Amino acid sequence: MAKRDKLTKNQQRQVAKQQTQRLTEKAIQLDELSEPKEGLLISRYGEQADVLDPESKQTFRCYLRQNLGAPVPGDNVSFRIDNQNQGIIEAIFERTSLLERPTRHQGVKPIVANIDHIYIVIAPLPDFSSILLDRYLIAVHNSGIDCTIVANKWDLTNEIESQEIDAFLKVYQNLGYPILKTSTKQETGIDQLASLAKNQRAILVGQSGVGKSSLINQLFPEQQRAVQVVSENSRLGQHTTTSSQLFMFEDSKGFIVDSPGVRDFNISHLEPQSIIEGYIEFQPYLGLCKFRNCQHINEPACEILKAVESQNIERLRWQNYCKIMTDLSQI
C-alpha cells in the first residue's frame, strides 16, 4: 500500500478548520433557530464574529457558514440565533464599498465594508512618513471613498517643528485633502471629529502608534481600548489593536471602525495605472506625454516631469511616486 503524503501545516489547519465548522454548524442546527435577522458585523475573530442586532441593540457571537466568503466589520449580514443566543451567519448582503489590502500569505484581504469615509491618522511620533500617507491616499482614491487626514498628537510641537510636518500638510491641503488636527492629551479636535463622523460610516487607518485607539477612547469613553506608548528610542509604534472593531454612535446610524495599525501599507495589488491616477495632481497631464506608455519617471517629453520642473507639481509627491513605482517593479 502506498504511503500517504504528509499533510503540510497549512493543509492541517484547513482540515481542522473544516472539521470545527462542521461540528459547530451541527451543534447549532440541533437547536431551534430563530427566523433570519438582519445584523451589522462589528468584529471578526477567525471563524466567529460579533453581530449587532439593530432592533434589540444586542450583540451575538456567531459562527460563519462554510463558503461564506470573508465577512468584515461593516458588513450587513443575515443571521439566526438558537435558544442559547448562539448564532450563525448565513449570508452577506451586497456591499456598497470595500477597502482591501494585500497580505503576505493571504493574498488581497478585505478590511472593512460599506463605509463612506476614511480617516487617515498620522502623527509626529512615530515619525511622519509622507510616502506612507501617499500609499493610503492612492488606495483611498482607487476605492472611490472620501477621506480626511487626521494629524493626531498635535501637542508634540517640538516634533512637529523638527520634522516640518506643517509644511508637508500644506502640500496635501493645497491638493484639496481635508485636514483635521487633534490631540487626545489636550482633547483638541475631538468634538470636531465626533461631529463629522457621527453621520458617517467610517474607518480609522494609519501606522501603528499614531493614536487611533486613543481617539476611539475619546469618542467612545465606555469602550476603553488598549493603548501603548511609542518608544522614543525606536520611534516605532506597537501593535495593540489586533482585529478591526466597529463602534456605533448612540444617536445616529454612524459608526467608526478601529483597524490594526501597520508599519507599512502595501499597495502591490494595484496596477501601475491605478497608482498614477492615485496622484490626483497628475491627472490634467495624463495622455499628453510623447509616449503612450510613459511612466513619468525619466522618459523624454514627459508632461508630468515638465510640471515638476515648473513647480506645478510638488517635487516631494513626484519623488514619492517614483519610489512607489520602483518598489512595485521589484516585486
Secondary structure, DSSP 8 states (H G I E B T S, - for coil): --------HHHHHHHHHHHHHHHHHHHHHHS-----EEEEEEEEETTEEEEEETTTTEEEEEEE-TT-----TT-EEEEEE-TTS-EEEEEE---S-EEEEEETTTEEEEEEES-SEEEEEE-SSS---HHHHHHHHHHHHHHT-EEEEEE--TT-HHHHHHTTHHHHHHHHHHTT--EEE-BTTTTBSHHHHHHHHTTSEEEEEEBTTSSHHHHHHHH-TTS--------TTT--------S-EEEE-TTSS-EEEE---BSS---TTS-HHHHHHHSGGGGGGTT-SSSTT--SSS-TT-HHHHHHHTTSS-HHHHHHHHHHHHHHHT-
